[in-house]
């Protein structure tokens, strides 16, 4: 799955925050679709996460307060060992996961469960 498969549209997105909930083994990525016009917030929610690698491109990147342009998203949805890689202009985040969902304020959503 790539960015277009999220079903949001053609406009770009920015990542505004990344939250790792360690006791739930979850990662929640807050985003803003079409930051110049529509400004629709949405979340990428991953559960049962492991092997998390956070690679900031600059020192001092605060995952709780971001304005990072989403450059690429790769989410494997059918592999037994599902992997996700989120690439922005400020960081790259990669991890394995068990389930995935896109949460928006519109009826468009996608979920993948084992």
N, C-alpha and C positions, 0 to 999 in steps of 0.2 A: 504494500500500500504506500502511496506517495501523497503529497499535499493535495493534488487534484481529487484523489479518491475520498478525501474528507467530506466532499460535497459542499464546501463553503462558497465556492465561486473562483473567479480568476484573479481577484485583487490580492495583494500581499497581506501578510500577517506579521505582528511583532509579538515576542514573548515578553510578558510583563512580570512574571514570577515563576520560580520553580520551588516546589515544596516537597521534601522527602519526609514521609511519615514513617519513621523507622519501626515503631511498634506494630504498625499495620502492613509493613513491607509495601508501601504505596508511594507513587510519585504523581503529583498533580502539577501540570504545567498550565499556567494561566496565560491566555493569549488574547489579542485584539485583532480581529479581522478587519481589513480595510481601514487602517488607522487614520487616513486623511479624509474619508467620506462617511461611510456607514458606521464605523466604530462599533462593531458587534463583538462583545466579549464571548469567549468560549474557553472550555477547559479540555485538555487531554488528560484522562485519568487512567493510570496503569496500576494494577494490583498484583500482588505476589511477585514483587520485584527482587532481583538479586544481581550480583556482579555489576554494581553501579560504578561508572567511571565518569567523573566530572572534569572536563578540561577547559578551563577559562583561557582565553587568548591574551588577556591582560591581567595584571595583578589588581586586586581590589574589586573584582566583579562580585556584586552582592546578589545572590540568587533570589532574594526576597524583593528586590527593587530593580527591575530590568526594563530596558527599552531596546531589546535586541531583535534585529530583523531576522525573521525565520527564513533561512536559506534552503534548507532541505530537511525532509522527514522520511525516514525509512522504517516502516513498521511491518514486520513479518507476522502474518495472521494465521498461517496454516502449518507452520513448522512445529514439530514437537518441542524444540528448544527455541521459543519465540524470542526475537531480538528487536530492539528499537534503537535508532540513532536519530537524535535531534541535533541539527546543525544550525547555528545562528552566526551573526557577525561578531558575537562576543564570547561564545563558548560552544563546545560540543558535549553532548550527554549521551551515553550509551549504557544499555542494561538489558537484562533478560526479564521477561514478565509472563504472567499467567493469563490476565484478562485486560482488555482495553476498551475504553468508551470515549466518545466525543460528546461533551455536554454543552449545548447551546441554548439560547433563548428562543430558538425556532424549532419546528418539528424535525429538522434534519439532524440525524444522529446515526452513529455507527457503533456497533459493539462486537467484540470478539471474545468468546468464552471457550475454555477448553472442553 
